[in-house]
């Protein structure tokens, strides 16, 4: 199944950095091999993205499902998809909630510059602030402010293609 990614945060390069190079050896049969190798060659960031967060109202994302990592070649929905990484498999799924609180900030919340207070809950467990920061980095965001600007209130799944889990 296709996972479409936003170019704004350089997610493609961060995902490539999270995939062991042995998986690129098997990519030679892909119709996208030229794009795969191009992305692999220009991935010069040390940042990673080891999972993604998606809503999944139809419960389509499950362990064992194939992942096609793609981004638009030009304008979203009006250009072709480019597969930028080798085919991977969903290794683990976790539930995630991005919560907006109406209370004072605590060790399980983060206060934004506009005074909005957010928290993250994974499989029913609230993350402490340091764990929230690491979670946002693992999802490819530079900091919690950008992460919470992107997600605000949200409920969905964490899709893992590495062995890491929370």
VMD Tcl script that builds the backbone (N, CA, C; Angstrom):
set m [mol new atoms 498]
animate dup $m
set s [atomselect $m all]
$s set {name element resname resid chain x y z} {
  {N N UNK 1 A 0.840 -1.164 0.000}
  {CA C UNK 1 A 0.000 0.000 0.000}
  {C C UNK 1 A 0.896 1.242 0.000}
  {N N UNK 2 A 0.450 2.272 -0.649}
  {CA C UNK 2 A 1.261 3.486 -0.788}
  {C C UNK 2 A 1.198 4.331 0.482}
  {N N UNK 3 A 2.363 4.765 0.939}
  {CA C UNK 3 A 2.484 5.781 1.981}
  {C C UNK 3 A 3.021 7.020 1.295}
  {N N UNK 4 A 2.211 8.049 1.215}
  {CA C UNK 4 A 2.579 9.296 0.556}
  {C C UNK 4 A 3.190 10.244 1.583}
  {N N UNK 5 A 4.308 10.897 1.239}
  {CA C UNK 5 A 4.996 11.767 2.184}
  {C C UNK 5 A 5.133 13.187 1.661}
  {N N UNK 6 A 5.113 14.118 2.592}
  {CA C UNK 6 A 5.238 15.541 2.357}
  {C C UNK 6 A 6.715 15.896 2.132}
  {N N UNK 7 A 7.001 16.724 1.140}
  {CA C UNK 7 A 8.385 17.136 0.869}
  {C C UNK 7 A 8.890 18.194 1.846}
  {N N UNK 8 A 7.982 18.876 2.526}
  {CA C UNK 8 A 8.357 20.011 3.376}
  {C C UNK 8 A 9.428 19.673 4.408}
  {N N UNK 9 A 9.354 18.516 5.021}
  {CA C UNK 9 A 10.283 18.159 6.092}
  {C C UNK 9 A 11.383 17.188 5.638}
  {N N UNK 10 A 11.564 17.028 4.340}
  {CA C UNK 10 A 12.562 16.096 3.793}
  {C C UNK 10 A 12.380 14.675 4.327}
  {N N UNK 11 A 11.134 14.243 4.408}
  {CA C UNK 11 A 10.856 12.914 4.941}
  {C C UNK 11 A 11.509 11.810 4.127}
  {N N UNK 12 A 11.579 11.961 2.810}
  {CA C UNK 12 A 12.169 10.912 1.975}
  {C C UNK 12 A 13.607 10.616 2.399}
  {N N UNK 13 A 14.404 11.651 2.554}
  {CA C UNK 13 A 15.801 11.461 2.950}
  {C C UNK 13 A 15.905 10.845 4.344}
  {N N UNK 14 A 15.025 11.262 5.248}
  {CA C UNK 14 A 15.047 10.735 6.623}
  {C C UNK 14 A 14.633 9.269 6.656}
  {N N UNK 15 A 13.673 8.896 5.812}
  {CA C UNK 15 A 13.265 7.491 5.736}
  {C C UNK 15 A 14.394 6.649 5.166}
  {N N UNK 16 A 15.015 7.130 4.103}
  {CA C UNK 16 A 16.134 6.399 3.506}
  {C C UNK 16 A 17.226 6.160 4.533}
  {N N UNK 17 A 17.499 7.162 5.372}
  {CA C UNK 17 A 18.520 6.993 6.412}
  {C C UNK 17 A 18.124 5.964 7.466}
  {N N UNK 18 A 16.843 5.658 7.578}
  {CA C UNK 18 A 16.392 4.684 8.575}
  {C C UNK 18 A 16.366 3.257 8.039}
  {N N UNK 19 A 16.560 3.102 6.733}
  {CA C UNK 19 A 16.488 1.774 6.114}
  {C C UNK 19 A 17.902 1.222 5.919}
  {N N UNK 20 A 18.181 0.045 6.472}
  {CA C UNK 20 A 19.510 -0.541 6.269}
  {C C UNK 20 A 19.820 -0.710 4.784}
  {N N UNK 21 A 21.068 -0.467 4.411}
  {CA C UNK 21 A 21.453 -0.491 2.990}
  {C C UNK 21 A 21.221 -1.849 2.336}
  {N N UNK 22 A 21.169 -2.929 3.113}
  {CA C UNK 22 A 20.946 -4.253 2.513}
  {C C UNK 22 A 19.620 -4.308 1.752}
  {N N UNK 23 A 18.636 -3.499 2.160}
  {CA C UNK 23 A 17.353 -3.508 1.472}
  {C C UNK 23 A 17.438 -2.866 0.101}
  {N N UNK 24 A 18.401 -1.987 -0.104}
  {CA C UNK 24 A 18.562 -1.355 -1.417}
  {C C UNK 24 A 19.167 -2.319 -2.428}
  {N N UNK 25 A 19.862 -3.362 -1.956}
  {CA C UNK 25 A 20.436 -4.354 -2.862}
  {C C UNK 25 A 19.349 -5.131 -3.591}
  {N N UNK 26 A 18.175 -5.252 -2.978}
  {CA C UNK 26 A 17.079 -6.011 -3.569}
  {C C UNK 26 A 16.159 -5.129 -4.407}
  {N N UNK 27 A 16.484 -3.865 -4.536}
  {CA C UNK 27 A 15.618 -2.917 -5.239}
  {C C UNK 27 A 15.843 -2.920 -6.748}
  {N N UNK 28 A 16.758 -3.718 -7.250}
  {CA C UNK 28 A 17.097 -3.678 -8.673}
  {C C UNK 28 A 15.947 -4.085 -9.576}
  {N N UNK 29 A 14.960 -4.785 -9.053}
  {CA C UNK 29 A 13.835 -5.195 -9.882}
  {C C UNK 29 A 12.733 -4.142 -9.941}
  {N N UNK 30 A 12.864 -3.080 -9.180}
  {CA C UNK 30 A 11.837 -2.048 -9.126}
  {C C UNK 30 A 11.833 -1.225 -10.410}
  {N N UNK 31 A 10.632 -0.873 -10.869}
  {CA C UNK 31 A 10.542 0.013 -12.033}
  {C C UNK 31 A 11.033 1.406 -11.680}
  {N N UNK 32 A 11.204 1.671 -10.388}
  {CA C UNK 32 A 11.639 2.978 -9.919}
  {C C UNK 32 A 13.121 2.985 -9.543}
  {N N UNK 33 A 13.900 2.031 -10.002}
  {CA C UNK 33 A 15.281 1.890 -9.530}
  {C C UNK 33 A 16.090 3.165 -9.710}
  {N N UNK 34 A 15.906 3.893 -10.813}
  {CA C UNK 34 A 16.655 5.133 -11.011}
  {C C UNK 34 A 16.332 6.156 -9.926}
  {N N UNK 35 A 15.021 6.289 -9.602}
  {CA C UNK 35 A 14.629 7.215 -8.537}
  {C C UNK 35 A 15.145 6.750 -7.181}
  {N N UNK 36 A 15.070 5.442 -6.930}
  {CA C UNK 36 A 15.555 4.907 -5.651}
  {C C UNK 36 A 17.025 5.249 -5.448}
  {N N UNK 37 A 17.819 5.010 -6.460}
  {CA C UNK 37 A 19.251 5.266 -6.339}
  {C C UNK 37 A 19.544 6.755 -6.248}
  {N N UNK 38 A 18.755 7.569 -6.952}
  {CA C UNK 38 A 18.938 9.017 -6.864}
  {C C UNK 38 A 18.680 9.498 -5.439}
  {N N UNK 39 A 17.583 9.058 -4.846}
  {CA C UNK 39 A 17.276 9.457 -3.478}
  {C C UNK 39 A 18.344 8.952 -2.504}
  {N N UNK 40 A 18.785 7.730 -2.707}
  {CA C UNK 40 A 19.809 7.161 -1.819}
  {C C UNK 40 A 21.106 7.982 -1.907}
  {N N UNK 41 A 21.452 8.425 -3.099}
  {CA C UNK 41 A 22.692 9.183 -3.285}
  {C C UNK 41 A 22.630 10.579 -2.677}
  {N N UNK 42 A 21.442 11.197 -2.636}
  {CA C UNK 42 A 21.359 12.569 -2.124}
  {C C UNK 42 A 20.934 12.642 -0.655}
  {N N UNK 43 A 20.687 11.510 -0.037}
  {CA C UNK 43 A 20.291 11.517 1.381}
  {C C UNK 43 A 21.507 11.887 2.224}
  {N N UNK 44 A 21.665 13.169 2.445}
  {CA C UNK 44 A 22.857 13.641 3.144}
  {C C UNK 44 A 22.570 14.096 4.565}
  {N N UNK 45 A 21.336 13.955 5.008}
  {CA C UNK 45 A 21.005 14.330 6.371}
  {C C UNK 45 A 21.256 13.149 7.310}
  {N N UNK 46 A 21.550 13.412 8.551}
  {CA C UNK 46 A 21.722 12.343 9.528}
  {C C UNK 46 A 20.431 12.106 10.288}
  {N N UNK 47 A 19.425 12.922 9.990}
  {CA C UNK 47 A 18.132 12.748 10.638}
  {C C UNK 47 A 17.442 11.511 10.081}
  {N N UNK 48 A 16.559 10.951 10.888}
  {CA C UNK 48 A 15.856 9.740 10.468}
  {C C UNK 48 A 14.353 9.908 10.646}
  {N N UNK 49 A 13.626 9.007 10.039}
  {CA C UNK 49 A 12.186 8.848 10.245}
  {C C UNK 49 A 11.958 7.349 10.273}
  {N N UNK 50 A 11.687 6.824 11.461}
  {CA C UNK 50 A 11.602 5.360 11.610}
  {C C UNK 50 A 10.166 4.851 11.690}
  {N N UNK 51 A 9.203 5.753 11.617}
  {CA C UNK 51 A 7.796 5.367 11.577}
  {C C UNK 51 A 7.004 6.534 11.014}
  {N N UNK 52 A 5.746 6.288 10.762}
  {CA C UNK 52 A 4.864 7.364 10.334}
  {C C UNK 52 A 3.549 7.249 11.080}
  {N N UNK 53 A 2.829 8.340 11.131}
  {CA C UNK 53 A 1.553 8.395 11.833}
  {C C UNK 53 A 0.466 8.632 10.795}
  {N N UNK 54 A -0.562 7.798 10.812}
  {CA C UNK 54 A -1.654 7.919 9.839}
  {C C UNK 54 A -2.989 7.656 10.516}
  {N N UNK 55 A -4.038 8.337 9.998}
  {CA C UNK 55 A -5.363 7.915 10.428}
  {C C UNK 55 A -5.650 6.627 9.657}
  {N N UNK 56 A -6.531 5.828 10.155}
  {CA C UNK 56 A -6.794 4.541 9.511}
  {C C UNK 56 A -8.228 4.129 9.804}
  {N N UNK 57 A -9.165 4.931 9.328}
  {CA C UNK 57 A -10.579 4.698 9.609}
  {C C UNK 57 A -11.067 3.347 9.089}
  {N N UNK 58 A -10.461 2.875 8.010}
  {CA C UNK 58 A -10.895 1.609 7.413}
  {C C UNK 58 A -10.045 0.422 7.866}
  {N N UNK 59 A -9.127 0.664 8.817}
  {CA C UNK 59 A -8.290 -0.394 9.390}
  {C C UNK 59 A -7.522 -1.171 8.301}
  {N N UNK 60 A -6.897 -0.424 7.390}
  {CA C UNK 60 A -6.163 -1.053 6.283}
  {C C UNK 60 A -4.718 -1.351 6.632}
  {N N UNK 61 A -4.133 -0.612 7.596}
  {CA C UNK 61 A -2.733 -0.825 7.946}
  {C C UNK 61 A -2.620 -1.882 9.032}
  {N N UNK 62 A -1.957 -2.995 8.677}
  {CA C UNK 62 A -1.782 -4.108 9.598}
  {C C UNK 62 A -0.380 -4.675 9.442}
  {N N UNK 63 A 0.073 -5.390 10.466}
  {CA C UNK 63 A 1.384 -6.045 10.403}
  {C C UNK 63 A 1.413 -6.980 9.195}
  {N N UNK 64 A 2.516 -6.923 8.457}
  {CA C UNK 64 A 2.691 -7.771 7.280}
  {C C UNK 64 A 2.349 -7.097 5.960}
  {N N UNK 65 A 1.663 -5.967 5.996}
  {CA C UNK 65 A 1.305 -5.259 4.767}
  {C C UNK 65 A 2.547 -4.630 4.149}
  {N N UNK 66 A 2.617 -4.617 2.840}
  {CA C UNK 66 A 3.738 -3.998 2.124}
  {C C UNK 66 A 3.604 -2.486 2.133}
  {N N UNK 67 A 4.750 -1.806 2.198}
  {CA C UNK 67 A 4.777 -0.350 2.182}
  {C C UNK 67 A 5.513 0.118 0.933}
  {N N UNK 68 A 4.863 0.952 0.151}
  {CA C UNK 68 A 5.478 1.626 -0.982}
  {C C UNK 68 A 5.673 3.084 -0.569}
  {N N UNK 69 A 6.906 3.497 -0.310}
  {CA C UNK 69 A 7.203 4.868 0.109}
  {C C UNK 69 A 7.207 5.774 -1.123}
  {N N UNK 70 A 6.315 6.763 -1.155}
  {CA C UNK 70 A 6.188 7.617 -2.333}
  {C C UNK 70 A 6.061 9.088 -1.953}
  {N N UNK 71 A 6.425 9.920 -2.903}
  {CA C UNK 71 A 6.096 11.341 -2.826}
  {C C UNK 71 A 5.741 11.790 -4.238}
  {N N UNK 72 A 5.043 12.912 -4.333}
  {CA C UNK 72 A 4.632 13.428 -5.636}
  {C C UNK 72 A 5.850 13.962 -6.379}
  {N N UNK 73 A 5.866 13.760 -7.691}
  {CA C UNK 73 A 6.983 14.283 -8.485}
  {C C UNK 73 A 6.906 15.802 -8.607}
  {N N UNK 74 A 5.699 16.343 -8.614}
  {CA C UNK 74 A 5.518 17.804 -8.682}
  {C C UNK 74 A 4.357 18.188 -7.777}
  {N N UNK 75 A 3.278 18.695 -8.365}
  {CA C UNK 75 A 2.127 19.155 -7.593}
  {C C UNK 75 A 1.321 17.957 -7.057}
  {N N UNK 76 A 1.005 17.959 -5.747}
  {CA C UNK 76 A 0.227 16.850 -5.182}
  {C C UNK 76 A -1.082 16.606 -5.928}
  {N N UNK 77 A -1.386 15.346 -6.140}
  {CA C UNK 77 A -2.596 14.868 -6.813}
  {C C UNK 77 A -2.644 15.200 -8.296}
  {N N UNK 78 A -1.662 15.936 -8.812}
  {CA C UNK 78 A -1.630 16.281 -10.232}
  {C C UNK 78 A -0.315 15.887 -10.882}
  {N N UNK 79 A 0.392 14.968 -10.266}
  {CA C UNK 79 A 1.639 14.468 -10.844}
  {C C UNK 79 A 1.810 13.014 -10.415}
  {N N UNK 80 A 2.770 12.365 -10.998}
  {CA C UNK 80 A 2.943 10.946 -10.692}
  {C C UNK 80 A 3.647 10.745 -9.347}
  {N N UNK 81 A 3.394 9.576 -8.759}
  {CA C UNK 81 A 4.081 9.179 -7.540}
  {C C UNK 81 A 5.473 8.690 -7.884}
  {N N UNK 82 A 6.436 9.043 -7.066}
  {CA C UNK 82 A 7.782 8.502 -7.209}
  {C C UNK 82 A 8.070 7.663 -5.979}
  {N N UNK 83 A 8.372 6.405 -6.203}
  {CA C UNK 83 A 8.756 5.538 -5.088}
  {C C UNK 83 A 10.219 5.820 -4.784}
  {N N UNK 84 A 10.507 6.267 -3.559}
  {CA C UNK 84 A 11.852 6.715 -3.233}
  {C C UNK 84 A 12.629 5.749 -2.350}
  {N N UNK 85 A 12.023 4.668 -1.946}
  {CA C UNK 85 A 12.707 3.694 -1.091}
  {C C UNK 85 A 12.234 2.298 -1.483}
  {N N UNK 86 A 13.008 1.288 -1.129}
  {CA C UNK 86 A 12.593 -0.079 -1.473}
  {C C UNK 86 A 11.314 -0.476 -0.744}
  {N N UNK 87 A 10.660 -1.464 -1.282}
  {CA C UNK 87 A 9.463 -2.023 -0.667}
  {C C UNK 87 A 9.828 -2.559 0.718}
  {N N UNK 88 A 9.042 -2.162 1.722}
  {CA C UNK 88 A 9.261 -2.628 3.089}
  {C C UNK 88 A 7.963 -3.258 3.588}
  {N N UNK 89 A 8.026 -3.820 4.785}
  {CA C UNK 89 A 6.875 -4.469 5.384}
  {C C UNK 89 A 6.546 -3.814 6.721}
  {N N UNK 90 A 5.270 -3.687 7.022}
  {CA C UNK 90 A 4.849 -3.184 8.329}
  {C C UNK 90 A 5.236 -4.226 9.378}
  {N N UNK 91 A 6.067 -3.829 10.340}
  {CA C UNK 91 A 6.527 -4.744 11.378}
  {C C UNK 91 A 5.710 -4.627 12.659}
  {N N UNK 92 A 5.171 -3.454 12.913}
  {CA C UNK 92 A 4.389 -3.250 14.137}
  {C C UNK 92 A 3.453 -2.069 13.927}
  {N N UNK 93 A 2.302 -2.147 14.576}
  {CA C UNK 93 A 1.313 -1.070 14.584}
  {C C UNK 93 A 1.043 -0.706 16.039}
  {N N UNK 94 A 1.006 0.596 16.321}
  {CA C UNK 94 A 0.626 1.065 17.644}
  {C C UNK 94 A -0.417 2.159 17.498}
  {N N UNK 95 A -1.285 2.285 18.482}
  {CA C UNK 95 A -2.293 3.339 18.482}
  {C C UNK 95 A -1.689 4.609 19.054}
  {N N UNK 96 A -2.059 5.747 18.479}
  {CA C UNK 96 A -1.540 7.029 18.955}
  {C C UNK 96 A -2.670 8.056 19.012}
  {N N UNK 97 A -2.606 8.899 20.036}
  {CA C UNK 97 A -3.517 10.035 20.159}
  {C C UNK 97 A -2.685 11.273 20.435}
  {N N UNK 98 A -2.999 12.338 19.724}
  {CA C UNK 98 A -2.437 13.654 20.010}
  {C C UNK 98 A -3.567 14.403 20.701}
  {N N UNK 99 A -3.340 14.777 21.941}
  {CA C UNK 99 A -4.388 15.350 22.773}
  {C C UNK 99 A -4.147 16.828 23.027}
  {N N UNK 100 A -5.221 17.597 23.069}
  {CA C UNK 100 A -5.132 18.995 23.486}
  {C C UNK 100 A -5.722 19.071 24.886}
  {N N UNK 101 A -4.950 19.630 25.805}
  {CA C UNK 101 A -5.381 19.705 27.199}
  {C C UNK 101 A -5.887 21.095 27.531}
  {N N UNK 102 A -6.811 21.140 28.479}
  {CA C UNK 102 A -7.318 22.403 28.998}
  {C C UNK 102 A -6.972 22.467 30.490}
  {N N UNK 103 A -5.680 22.469 30.748}
  {CA C UNK 103 A -5.162 22.495 32.116}
  {C C UNK 103 A -3.782 23.137 32.072}
  {N N UNK 104 A -3.104 23.151 33.175}
  {CA C UNK 104 A -1.744 23.671 33.180}
  {C C UNK 104 A -0.793 22.588 32.682}
  {N N UNK 105 A 0.324 23.007 32.126}
  {CA C UNK 105 A 1.306 22.063 31.596}
  {C C UNK 105 A 1.867 21.199 32.725}
  {N N UNK 106 A 2.199 19.962 32.375}
  {CA C UNK 106 A 2.788 19.027 33.341}
  {C C UNK 106 A 3.902 18.258 32.643}
  {N N UNK 107 A 4.445 17.257 33.318}
  {CA C UNK 107 A 5.531 16.476 32.705}
  {C C UNK 107 A 5.036 15.614 31.544}
  {N N UNK 108 A 3.699 15.433 31.425}
  {CA C UNK 108 A 3.154 14.663 30.307}
  {C C UNK 108 A 2.457 15.565 29.282}
  {N N UNK 109 A 2.902 16.814 29.209}
  {CA C UNK 109 A 2.329 17.725 28.219}
  {C C UNK 109 A 3.391 18.708 27.748}
  {N N UNK 110 A 3.058 19.418 26.675}
  {CA C UNK 110 A 3.965 20.399 26.103}
  {C C UNK 110 A 3.179 21.665 25.803}
  {N N UNK 111 A 3.669 22.792 26.283}
  {CA C UNK 111 A 3.006 24.078 26.066}
  {C C UNK 111 A 3.609 24.756 24.846}
  {N N UNK 112 A 2.764 25.042 23.868}
  {CA C UNK 112 A 3.175 25.711 22.638}
  {C C UNK 112 A 3.331 27.212 22.894}
  {N N UNK 113 A 4.019 27.931 21.984}
  {CA C UNK 113 A 4.164 29.383 22.137}
  {C C UNK 113 A 2.829 30.125 22.225}
  {N N UNK 114 A 1.776 29.571 21.610}
  {CA C UNK 114 A 0.453 30.221 21.673}
  {C C UNK 114 A -0.342 29.794 22.915}
  {N N UNK 115 A 0.322 29.107 23.855}
  {CA C UNK 115 A -0.253 28.625 25.125}
  {C C UNK 115 A -1.141 27.393 24.986}
  {N N UNK 116 A -1.291 26.837 23.792}
  {CA C UNK 116 A -2.001 25.573 23.640}
  {C C UNK 116 A -1.149 24.476 24.270}
  {N N UNK 117 A -1.791 23.552 24.952}
  {CA C UNK 117 A -1.071 22.476 25.632}
  {C C UNK 117 A -1.456 21.152 24.983}
  {N N UNK 118 A -0.433 20.402 24.541}
  {CA C UNK 118 A -0.650 19.119 23.876}
  {C C UNK 118 A 0.039 17.996 24.627}
  {N N UNK 119 A -0.441 16.787 24.368}
  {CA C UNK 119 A 0.196 15.588 24.890}
  {C C UNK 119 A 0.100 14.484 23.853}
  {N N UNK 120 A 0.873 13.429 24.076}
  {CA C UNK 120 A 0.868 12.274 23.173}
  {C C UNK 120 A 0.613 11.028 24.002}
  {N N UNK 121 A -0.283 10.198 23.507}
  {CA C UNK 121 A -0.613 8.937 24.168}
  {C C UNK 121 A -0.384 7.803 23.167}
  {N N UNK 122 A 0.402 6.816 23.554}
  {CA C UNK 122 A 0.670 5.661 22.697}
  {C C UNK 122 A 0.188 4.413 23.415}
  {N N UNK 123 A -0.698 3.679 22.757}
  {CA C UNK 123 A -1.302 2.478 23.341}
  {C C UNK 123 A -1.819 2.737 24.752}
  {N N UNK 124 A -2.433 3.903 24.947}
  {CA C UNK 124 A -3.053 4.244 26.216}
  {C C UNK 124 A -2.119 4.812 27.270}
  {N N UNK 125 A -0.844 4.973 26.955}
  {CA C UNK 125 A 0.128 5.485 27.924}
  {C C UNK 125 A 0.582 6.876 27.493}
  {N N UNK 126 A 0.468 7.839 28.408}
  {CA C UNK 126 A 0.900 9.208 28.103}
  {C C UNK 126 A 2.419 9.305 28.169}
  {N N UNK 127 A 2.983 9.965 27.181}
  {CA C UNK 127 A 4.429 10.150 27.146}
  {C C UNK 127 A 4.840 11.351 27.979}
  {N N UNK 128 A 5.987 11.233 28.606}
  {CA C UNK 128 A 6.577 12.386 29.285}
  {C C UNK 128 A 7.204 13.274 28.220}
  {N N UNK 129 A 7.511 14.515 28.602}
  {CA C UNK 129 A 7.975 15.512 27.641}
  {C C UNK 129 A 9.210 15.046 26.859}
  {N N UNK 130 A 10.193 14.478 27.517}
  {CA C UNK 130 A 11.404 14.025 26.805}
  {C C UNK 130 A 11.070 12.922 25.796}
  {N N UNK 131 A 10.167 12.022 26.170}
  {CA C UNK 131 A 9.735 10.966 25.250}
  {C C UNK 131 A 8.948 11.549 24.075}
  {N N UNK 132 A 8.169 12.616 24.328}
  {CA C UNK 132 A 7.451 13.291 23.238}
  {C C UNK 132 A 8.438 13.882 22.233}
  {N N UNK 133 A 9.485 14.494 22.750}
  {CA C UNK 133 A 10.501 15.074 21.879}
  {C C UNK 133 A 11.118 13.981 21.002}
  {N N UNK 134 A 11.491 12.850 21.606}
  {CA C UNK 134 A 12.090 11.752 20.847}
  {C C UNK 134 A 11.106 11.182 19.837}
  {N N UNK 135 A 9.849 11.082 20.221}
  {CA C UNK 135 A 8.809 10.594 19.319}
  {C C UNK 135 A 8.704 11.485 18.081}
  {N N UNK 136 A 8.696 12.811 18.301}
  {CA C UNK 136 A 8.598 13.728 17.159}
  {C C UNK 136 A 9.830 13.625 16.262}
  {N N UNK 137 A 11.020 13.463 16.852}
  {CA C UNK 137 A 12.246 13.281 16.059}
  {C C UNK 137 A 12.181 11.977 15.262}
  {N N UNK 138 A 11.715 10.903 15.907}
  {CA C UNK 138 A 11.602 9.610 15.225}
  {C C UNK 138 A 10.586 9.652 14.089}
  {N N UNK 139 A 9.649 10.599 14.162}
  {CA C UNK 139 A 8.678 10.755 13.084}
  {C C UNK 139 A 9.149 11.765 12.038}
  {N N UNK 140 A 10.384 12.256 12.188}
  {CA C UNK 140 A 10.982 13.106 11.157}
  {C C UNK 140 A 10.822 14.595 11.345}
  {N N UNK 141 A 10.276 15.022 12.460}
  {CA C UNK 141 A 10.084 16.455 12.688}
  {C C UNK 141 A 11.278 17.042 13.426}
  {N N UNK 142 A 11.591 18.309 13.165}
  {CA C UNK 142 A 12.758 18.917 13.804}
  {C C UNK 142 A 12.554 19.226 15.285}
  {N N UNK 143 A 11.287 19.406 15.702}
  {CA C UNK 143 A 11.012 19.753 17.101}
  {C C UNK 143 A 9.526 19.545 17.386}
  {N N UNK 144 A 9.163 19.699 18.667}
  {CA C UNK 144 A 7.764 19.496 19.062}
  {C C UNK 144 A 6.840 20.578 18.513}
  {N N UNK 145 A 7.339 21.779 18.367}
  {CA C UNK 145 A 6.488 22.850 17.840}
  {C C UNK 145 A 6.011 22.495 16.430}
  {N N UNK 146 A 6.922 22.092 15.558}
  {CA C UNK 146 A 6.535 21.708 14.187}
  {C C UNK 146 A 5.623 20.476 14.199}
  {N N UNK 147 A 5.919 19.525 15.072}
  {CA C UNK 147 A 5.107 18.312 15.178}
  {C C UNK 147 A 3.664 18.661 15.543}
  {N N UNK 148 A 3.486 19.461 16.596}
  {CA C UNK 148 A 2.128 19.793 17.031}
  {C C UNK 148 A 1.432 20.764 16.084}
  {N N UNK 149 A 2.153 21.582 15.343}
  {CA C UNK 149 A 1.528 22.411 14.308}
  {C C UNK 149 A 0.945 21.514 13.217}
  {N N UNK 150 A 1.649 20.432 12.906}
  {CA C UNK 150 A 1.239 19.518 11.842}
  {C C UNK 150 A 0.045 18.659 12.272}
  {N N UNK 151 A 0.073 18.149 13.507}
  {CA C UNK 151 A -0.945 17.188 13.924}
  {C C UNK 151 A -2.102 17.765 14.731}
  {N N UNK 152 A -1.881 18.722 15.591}
  {CA C UNK 152 A -2.921 19.247 16.477}
  {C C UNK 152 A -3.614 18.074 17.177}
  {N N UNK 153 A -4.925 18.030 17.177}
  {CA C UNK 153 A -5.621 16.867 17.760}
  {C C UNK 153 A -5.716 15.778 16.709}
  {N N UNK 154 A -5.439 14.536 17.122}
  {CA C UNK 154 A -5.352 13.468 16.129}
  {C C UNK 154 A -5.492 12.121 16.819}
  {N N UNK 155 A -6.083 11.165 16.109}
  {CA C UNK 155 A -6.124 9.788 16.582}
  {C C UNK 155 A -5.861 8.881 15.390}
  {N N UNK 156 A -4.921 7.956 15.543}
  {CA C UNK 156 A -4.589 7.069 14.434}
  {C C UNK 156 A -3.622 5.984 14.837}
  {N N UNK 157 A -2.763 5.625 13.889}
  {CA C UNK 157 A -1.813 4.532 14.096}
  {C C UNK 157 A -0.390 4.987 13.823}
  {N N UNK 158 A 0.534 4.377 14.533}
  {CA C UNK 158 A 1.955 4.507 14.222}
  {C C UNK 158 A 2.294 3.284 13.392}
  {N N UNK 159 A 2.812 3.515 12.201}
  {CA C UNK 159 A 3.193 2.407 11.304}
  {C C UNK 159 A 4.703 2.283 11.364}
  {N N UNK 160 A 5.174 1.135 11.839}
  {CA C UNK 160 A 6.611 0.891 12.013}
  {C C UNK 160 A 7.145 -0.002 10.899}
  {N N UNK 161 A 8.282 0.388 10.301}
  {CA C UNK 161 A 8.982 -0.470 9.343}
  {C C UNK 161 A 10.358 -0.851 9.865}
  {N N UNK 162 A 10.672 -0.460 11.091}
  {CA C UNK 162 A 11.900 -0.909 11.760}
  {C C UNK 162 A 11.465 -1.705 13.001}
  {N N UNK 163 A 12.429 -2.287 13.698}
  {CA C UNK 163 A 12.128 -3.080 14.887}
  {C C UNK 163 A 11.773 -2.211 16.098}
  {N N UNK 164 A 11.995 -0.919 16.018}
  {CA C UNK 164 A 11.743 -0.035 17.146}
  {C C UNK 164 A 10.239 0.070 17.436}
  {N N UNK 165 A 9.894 0.138 18.715}
  {CA C UNK 165 A 8.511 0.389 19.144}
  {C C UNK 165 A 8.538 1.063 20.500}
  {N N UNK 166 A 7.450 1.679 20.869}
  {CA C UNK 166 A 7.348 2.383 22.148}
  {C C UNK 166 A 6.726 1.495 23.197}
}
mol reanalyze $m
mol bondsrecalc $m
mol representation Tube
mol addrep $m
